[in-house]
């Protein structure tokens, strides 16, 4: 605050000259500038509608990249920034009021603006081009009606700096607790709680030359996200940029992908990057103070006003918010105010997100990792020199090793403060293990390379509280016996549908049934055929498998503890919980649940013998953000199962309003396998297609391929792109 007070006039002056001012109603002079700029950019759309963007400079490439994203799905570009600005209430109403408050407490727009002003010249050029590209698109498409943002500012990317789908770290604090604190429990307004145990994840494999047929390293990129969350794109410049992969809508760097030299895959991490503190608050002379090292300091008070839409009007609601040296007050527990220390946005993180895309060697990539700014991801890496590597997290604060940091910390003492950041060399990592492969499936790093994995006793607990996952078990099983990998073989392993959780659960069900249900019981006659189906099942999810339907529907009805995927220090992980449940479950915890499944299937379909593909469907009938599904409209059968039960190709489906069938919304989205050698070879696949426009042939042109797991050849080199070009143009043409 002192900086702003002392330099406010200068900041205003600099801001006026630094930020391009234009929108859908841009000045003639501004439009002329952008048209001239656009001539330095060429976009070639290939036969899958994938944009290959070529610019003279990196900034040119960013300009074209954002223009192309807007062409494909402007509404998703816009929505990501409405959310990060804490302005969802302006279009969705009171239902997200406290979600906006949470964002505004954790992601400060004034700090983002200040970072833009002090950004390095190279970064500022990219930020300006980001805004130029979107605003030029809006100027050229007056028929596009933004939900809220008619003008994009170059500091917007500094609100969201790592590209992760979650991007918000709150320890274990909930939006419900935030609402309770700031509404005094009197506000009846609802909120949308973040889903902590998201039943999906991501898979990354790196295969060393010793395990491949060609002697080149191979990287398998398999993020599991909300469908249509990331498009596929390539960006190149004459300044050394040439990156291909998935970009999160509205961001200007390839989030998961590769260049000519190396590739990177991110999996969500459970590394402790945010901590909560119990504060001692004292009222003195009608003012609030917090105690710290036996001294009193004034509680920082800040008014935040959020507008929400109601009956066509924007209604302002103001909150008096509080913070201490630890961070904003987010809750009240056991009579104490709870603050949150986190790092939910940073300019260094945005810099790291960009520079890694231009890494030319293992040493280059390690230098990017040394920025220590990635708060939400693990990284699986491979390169053309044959190196493979894994890093578990990246931004990891140094803490007192004698404390359990999954608990609420004492906020009154400096003993619980972070002491800087751990060097990357101190964090859990693996470089070129002798077994020749690495994997992470949102699981513990202590099985990342099988028997050659890092050893848990060598690291502090807060560095890797992650437990094992059933996907991790499946990946280790496959990779441990794999040899002479090709792109197709890596993809085949990545599409292994074994539901490893049921290897533990189904035998327990069968044993309980055979021991406790007599042949004379009516229940025996009702369940003996389903039990027989499950007894013969090989645990692989398939379109034509009735057992897959029975198992998955049954699994969701069991004790919820077996679905807990993110754990704190000292807790049992999902695999341990499932084994304990299967060992100790009583008949009433297993058998009535199967009876419920059979009865529900009979009611819905007239029979319990329903193949998985008949009820597990893929449907994309519109380009809306929130799709409405309909049993009466076209859909495709999907044989993949949910990641939570161990399927490597993830497909999370659920029943929708008025549907009998399950419809997928999350899981395999952008998938890619890349081989690094003298020349890049890669294959990729998208859910549905690259365009968000239902009128485009690229809205649904990969749907049947998605169903079958059939990949397309990646067109990486310009001559290949030109041979398969549908259209070549400058932005604005």
N, C-alpha and C positions, 0 to 999 in steps of 0.2 A: 504493500500500500504506500509506503514511503516513496518508492520509485515513481508511482503514478502521481502523487501529490507534487513532487518536485519537478516532474517533466511533463505534466499534462498538456500545456500549450504546444510543446514540441511534438508530443505524440499525435495530437489532433492534426497538426500541420503535416507531419510525415504520413499519417494515415490517409489524408486527403490526396496526397500525391502518389501514394504507393498502391492504392487499390483501384483497379479499373472500374469505372462506374458505368454500367450498362445493364440492360435487361431485355425483355421482349420489346421494349420501346427505346432501343439504343439510338444514340445520335448518328447522324449521317457520317460524321468523322470517325466515330468509333466503329461503325460497320465497315467502313473503308479499310481501317486498320486490320480488322479481323479477316476480311476477305483477302487482303495481301498476305497475312500470316497463313491463311489456309492453303495458299498456293505452294507453300513449303512442305505440305503434308499430302501423302497419298494413302488412301484406304483401298485395299483390294479385298473384296468379299469372295471367298472360295465357294465351292459347290455345296458346302454345308452352311453357308451364311456366316462363317467365321471371319471376323475382321482381322486383316493383317495390316498394321499401321506402320508407315514408313515416314520418317521425318529427317530433316537435316540435323537438327539438334534434339537432345533429350526433351527439351521443352516442347518442340514441335510434335514429337511423338505423343507426349502427354495430352496436348491439345486434341490430336486426332483420336486418341484412345477414349477420351471422355465424350467426344462428339459421337463416336461409334457406339459407346454404351447407351447414350441417350436415344440413338436411333433404335436400338434393340429393346430398351425397356426404361424409358425415362421415369416412369412412376416409381420404380424400385430405387433408382438413383436418388430421387427426391425423398422418398420415405426414409431412407437410411439417415439422411441429414436432418429431417424433421425430428426424428427420434433423438439424435445426438444433440440437437439444440434444445431438447426438453420442451418441444412444442406440439407433441401429439394431441394434447387436450384441445388444441385449436381446431382440430378436424374430427377427433373422436369423442370429445366431450369429457364429462367428469369421470368416466370409467377409468381413465388413465392419468388422472390428476396427480396421484402420488407417485406414479412411475416417472412423470415429468419432474416432480420435486426431487426424486432420487437422483436423476440425471444431473439436474442443476447443482445439487450438492457435491457431486463427484466429478463433474466435468465443467470447468469454469470457462465460459466464453470469453471473459476478459483476459484470462491467462492465455487463451488461444490467440487472441488478437495481439497481445504483447509478444508472444512467440513469433508471430508472423513478422512483426516489425524488426525483431532482432535476428531473424533467420539468415543463414549464410546466403550469399547471392545465388548460388546454384539451386538451393532449395526454394528460394523465393521465386525464381524463374518457373520452377515446376508448379508451385502453388498458383502463380498467376495464370499459367497455361491451363491448369485444372479449371479455374473459373472461366477463362476465356472460352474453352471448348464447350462447356455446358451453356453458357450464356449466348454463344454464337448459335448453338442449336436452337435455343428458345427463340432467338430473333428470327431465325429462318423458318420456324414452325409455329406461326401464330395460332394454328388450329389446336396445338397442344395446350391444354388448360391445367397448369400446375395445381395441385391440391392446396399449396400454401406458398411455396418458394418461387417467386417470379424472377429472382435475381440471386445468383450464387456468389459468395464471397471467397476470396483466396485463402482465408484462414479456416474455412470449414474443415479441411482435412486434418487440422490440428486438434479437432475434437475427437477424432477416431483414428488412432495412430498405429494400430497393429494388424487390422484386417480380420481379427477373429470374429466368429459369429456371436460369441458371448460378449466379449470386450469389457464387461463390467465385473470387477472383483469386489465382493462385499463381505469376505470371510463367510460366516454362516448367518449374517443378518438378513432379515426378510423385509419385503416391501410392506407386509402387514405390520411389522414392528414399527417401521417408519411412520406409517399412517397413525398407529396408536399413539405415538409420541407427539406428533405435530397436530393431531386433531383432538387430543385429549379424550379419545374414544367416543366423542360425541358426534363426529362426522359420519353420516351414513353412506358417504360416497364409497363406491367399490374401488378395486384396483386389480391389476393383473400380476399375480405372483410369478417371479422367475421360477422356472422348473429346474431344480438343482440336479435331480437324478434323471437327466435327459437320456432316454433309452436308445441311444444311437452312439455316435463316436466317430473315430477316424482310424484308418489303418495305413501304416507306412512300412514298406519293405525296402531294404537296400541289399543288393546281391553283389558280392565281390567277384572279380575276374576268375578266381579259382573255382567258382561255382557256376559259371556261365559257359555256354557252348562256344561263344565267340571270343572269350577272353576279355570282354569289355564289361564294365560295371553296369548294372541295371537298377533303376529306381521305380518303385510302384507307388503311385500317388492316389490315395483313396479317401478323400474327406467325406464324412457323412454329415450332411447339412440339410436344412430345409430345401426342398426342390426349388430350383430357379433362383437360388441365393447368389450364385456366382456364374457368370458366363465365361466362355472360352475366347481367348484373344491372343494376338501376338503384337508386340511393339518393338520397333527397331529404329535406330538412328545412326547417323554418321559419327556419333561420339562414343561408340562402343556398346550401345544398348542393343540387345537382341534376345528378348525374353518371351517365352511362350508358356501359357498355362491358364489358371483360373484367377480372375480378378473379382474382388467383392464389389458389387455395384456401387459406383460413385467414388472408388478409390483409384489412385493413379499408379499403383505398383502391382506386379504379378505376385499374388499371395502364395500360391502353391504352383510350382512349375519348374522350368529349366531354361538355361541358355546353352550356348555351344560347348561350354566347359563343365557345367555342374548343374545339379538339380536339388531342390529342397521340398520336403513334405512336412507339414505341421500337423501334429495331433494335439488335442486339448490336454492341458496339463493340470494336475492337482497340486502342484508345488505351492507352498504357502507364500503368497505375495501380498496378502492383506491381513492385518491384525486388528482386533477390537480391544478397547480399553475401558475399564470402569473408572469413571471420573469422580472425584470428590468435589462437589459443588457447594459453595458457601455464599449466602446472601449477606451483604454488608452495605449498609447505607442505601438499601433498595437497589443494589447492583449485584450482579452475579460474578463470582470469582471461582477459579478452579485451583486446587492445590497441586504444586509440583515442586518436589525436593524441598518440602516444608516452607515454601513461599507461596503467596497468593498472586495470581495473575487474572486480569479481567477476562471473562468469557467474551469471545468475539461474537457480536450479534450482527446479523445481516438480514435485511428484508428481501424476500424473493416473491415476485408477483408472477403468477401463471394465469393465463387466460384460457377459459374453456368454453366450448361451443354449447349453447343451449337455446333451443327454439330459434335457430338462425342468427343468434347474437353471441358476441364474445363477452363473457362475464369474467372480470378480474377477481382473483382470489390471492390474497397476500399472506405469506407465512413469515413469521419472525424465526429465523434459524440461528443455530448456535454452533460454535466450534471451539476447540482448544488447540494446543500445540500438536496434539495427535491427529486432529482432523475433525470433520463435522460430526455433530451429535446425531445419531441415527436411530436410537432406541432407548428404552428404559428397562432394565432388568434388576430384579431384587431391590428396587428402590433407588438404583444408581443409574445415572446417565451413561450411555455407552457411545463412545466415539470410534471412528474408523480411520485407520491409517492405511492408505492405499496409493497406487500409482496408476490411475486409470487412463491417463493420457500424458504424453510427454513428447517434446519435439525430437528428442534423441531416438525415441521409438520409431517415429516416422522416418527419420534419417536412416535408421537401420533397415527398415522395411524396403527402402529404395536401394541402398548401396549393395545389399546382398544380391539383388537381381543382376548386378554388373560384375559379380565376382568371377575371376578368370582362373582361379586355382583354389586348392584347399587352404592355402595360407590366406588368400583374400577372404574366403568365407569365414575363417577363424577370426580375422580382424573385424568383420562385421559382428560376429558373436561377442567380441570383446567390448562392444558398446554396452552390453548388459542391459538392454532396454526392453526386451520382449517379455511381457508379463504373463502371457496366457498360453504359450505354446512349448511343446517339445519339438525337436527337429530331427528328421531322418534325412541323410545327405548321401549323395554319390557323385563321382566326377569322372572325367575322361582319362585321368591318370590312374584310375582304378581304386581310388580311395572310397571307403564308406565310413560314415560316422553317425553318431547319435548324441544329442544333448538333451538332458531332461531339465526343461525350464531354461531360464537365462537370467532374468532379473530375480535375484535371490538375496534379500537383506541378511546381513550378519546379525545374529541374535545370541542371547545368553543360552548356551547349550544345556543348561540345567533346568530350563523351563519347558513346559508343554505348551507350545505356541498355538495349539488348536483351541486352547481355553481363553477365557477373558483375562486380559492382562491388567495389572495394577497401573493405572494411568498417573499415579501421583509421584512416580519415581523415575529418574533417568536410567535406572537399572534395566528397565524394560524397553528402552529406546533401541531402534535400529542403529547399528554401528558401521554404516556403509554397506557396500555390496560385496558378495563373494566373487573372487576371480573365477573365470570360467573353468580354470584348471582345478578348482576346489569343488565344482559342482559335479553331479553324476553324469558321466559321459563315457563313450566308448569309441575308440578310433581303430579301424581295421582289425577287428577280432579275428583270431585264427580260424574260427569255424566258418568264416566267409559269408555271413549274413547278419543282418540286424532287422528287428521288427519292433514296432510299438502299436498297440491297439488300445490306447487310453488305459494302459496298464502299468504295473510296476516296472521300473527300469532294471530291476534285478533279475529279469528273465529276457532282457532285450536281445541277448546273444546266446541264449541257452546256457550251457555250462560255462561259457566264457564271459558271462555278464558281470558287470560291476558287483561288488560285494556290499551288502547292506551295512555290515559292521564298519565300513570305512567312511560312512557318511552320516551327517546329522539328520534326525528324523524329519525335520521340517523341509528338508530338501526333496523328499520323495515319500509323502504319506500315501501315495497311490497304492491300491491293492491290485491283485491279479484280476483279469477278466476272462470270461470264457472264450472271447475272441483271441486273447493272447495265448491261451492254451492251444487253441486250434492252429494259430500261426506257427508256434514253436513246433508243434507236431509235424506240420507240413514242411517247414523250412529245414528241419533237422535231417530229413531224409531226401531232400531235393538235390539234384545234380544237373549239370549241363542246361542251365536255365536259358530259355529264349524269352522274347517278349510274350509269346503265346503261352508258354509254360508259367511264367510269373502271373499272367492274367488268370490262367486256369486255377492256380493256387489261391489267388485273390478272390475267386468266385466259388470257393469251397463253401457249401451251404450246410455243413454239419452243425447241428444245434447241440453243442457239447454239454450244455447245462442239463439236457434231458438224459444224457448218459448217467447222470447222478440221480435225477428225479424219478424217471420212469421205473427203474428197478424197485425203488422204494414203494411206488404205487402198486405194482404188480404183486410184490411180496405181501403188502398189507391186504390186498384184495384176496389173495389165495389163503391167507391165514385166518381172515376174519369174516369172510362172507361165505356162508354155507350154500351148497347147491340147491337147497330147498327154499332159500330166501328169494323173494320177488326181485330184490336188487341184483341178485346173481344173474337172473335171466335178462335183466335190462342192460347189464354192463359187460357180460362175458364176451360179446362180440367186439365192442370197443377195446376191451382189455387185450383181446387176442390180436387186434390190429396193432396196438402199441407194442405188444410183446414181439411181434415179427418185424417191427420197424427198424431201419438201419440208422435212424437219427438224422437223416439228410432231408432238408426241406425240398419239396418238389411240387410242381404244378398239379400232378395227378395223385398226390398222396393224401389220403384221408387221415392217416396217422398224424401228419403234420398239422392238420386242422385241429384235431383233438388235443394234441400236446400243447400247441400255442395257446388255444383258448383256455385250456386247463391251467397252464402255467400262470396266466394273469390272475387266476382266482386264488392262488396260494398265498401264503403269508408274504406280505409286502417286503419283508426283510431280504428276500432273495433277489429283489430288484434294486437294492441299494448299491449304486455303482461308485459313488464318491464317498470316501471315508476320511475320518480324522485320525490323527496319531493314536495308536493303541486300539483301534477298532478292528473287528474282523472284516475282511473284504467280502465281495459278493460270492466268490468261489467258496470261501470258508463258511459263510453263512448258509449257502445252499447245501453244502455237505453236512453241516450240523443239522439243518432242517430235515434233510432226507434220512439221516440216521435216527433222529429222535421223534419224527412226526407220528402222531396218533392216527388211527384210521379215520377219525372225524375231520382231520386236517387234509385228507387226501381224497377219499372216496366220494363224499357228497359233492365235492367240487367237480368231479368228472360227471356225476349224475346231472348237475346243473348244465354242463356243456351239452350233453346229449339232449336234454329236454329243450334247451334254447335252440339248438340246430333243428330239431323236429318242428318246433313252432315256426321258425323262420322259413325253412326250406321243405318241410314235410318229411325229412329224413336226416339222420345224423351222419350219413355217409357222403359227406361233401368234400370233394378234393380241394386242396388248399388254393389252387389257382382259380377255382370257381368263386371263391369268396374274397380272395386277396387281389385287389385290382389296382391298375394304373389308369387314371383318367385326367385329361387336361382339356377341358371344354372351353375355357376362356383364359384371358390374360389377367384376370383380376388378382389382386394380392391375396385375398381370402377366397379361395375357391369353394364353390358349392358343388357337391357331388350328387349324382342322381343315378339310381340303379337302372333307369330306363334309357340312359344315354350310352353311347359307345365307350367301352373300356377294355383294357387288356388284362389277361391273367398274368400274375407274377408268382414265380416259384420261390423267390428268396424269402428268408425269414427275418425276424427282428434281430438286431445286433445284440440285444440284451441276453439272448439265449445262446449266442456263440456264432451266429452266421457271419462270415466275413463280408459277403456282399450284404449290406444292411438295407432293410426295407421296413420302415416303421409305418404300419397302417392302423387305422382305427375306424370304428363305426361313426357315421355322421348322422345328422338329423334326418330321420325318415329313410335311412338306408338299411338294408339287410346285410349288405356286403361291406367289407373293409376297403378303405381307399388310402393309398400311400400318400404321405406328405413330407417324408423325411428319410434320409439314408443316402445310398449311392446317388450322387448328383453328377459332378465332374469326376471322371476316373481316367487315369493316364498311366501308361508304362513307357519308360524311355530308356534307350540303350545309348551309352556314351562311348564313342569310338572316333575314328577319323572323320566319320560323318554321323550326325544324329539320326537315329531311327526311333520313331515313337508311334503309339496308337492311343486313341482316346475315345471317350464316350460321354454323352450328356443325357440327363433325364429329359425326354421330350424333344427338345431342340434348343437352338441358341437364341431364337427370337421370342420376345414376349408378345408379339402381335399375332393374334389368331388368323389374320388374313395372310400372313407370310407362310410360304411353304416350309420355312425352317422353324416353325412353331412346333411341329409334330413329326419331323422327318427322321428323328432318331428313336422314336417311341418303340417301334417293333424291334430295333436293334437293342434297345435298352432291356426289353423283355427277355431277349435271348442272350444277352451278354456279348453281342457282336460289336467289335470295335472298328472304328474307321482309321485310316492311315493319317497321321498328322503331316500336314504340309508345312515344313519348317523353312525350307530354302526358297528364296524369292522366285527362282526359275520354276519350281514346282507349283508355287502359288499361282504364278501367271498362266501356267498351262491349264490350271483348274479354276480359273477366275470366272465368276459370274458378272462381276462389275468392278471397274476401277474408276476412282473419282477423287476429287479434292473435297474436303468438308464444305458443305453449302451448295454443292452442285446437285 
